[in-house]
Amino acid sequence: MSFRPDHELHRRRFSRNLGLGLTLVAFVMLVFALTVVKVTRGDPMQAFDHVARPELEPAATGGAQP
């Protein structure tokens, strides 16, 4: 049994799908690399979570208020 040759439309669609797949893989690798770098740097990861924390507040000035 012989297979029919692929139609030209299928070859174009495959090349577009391959390009999109490689782009998605590159994006996932970029996000993963940024995550690994951020986690391994060891900096405290603090963000705004609707709780007042003194270490995130700007330092108070010692001058008199007008």
Secondary structure, 3 states (H helix, E strand, C coil): CCCCCCCHHHHHHHHHHHHHHHHHHHHHHHHHHHHHHHHHCCCCCCCCCCCCCHHHCCCCCCCCCC
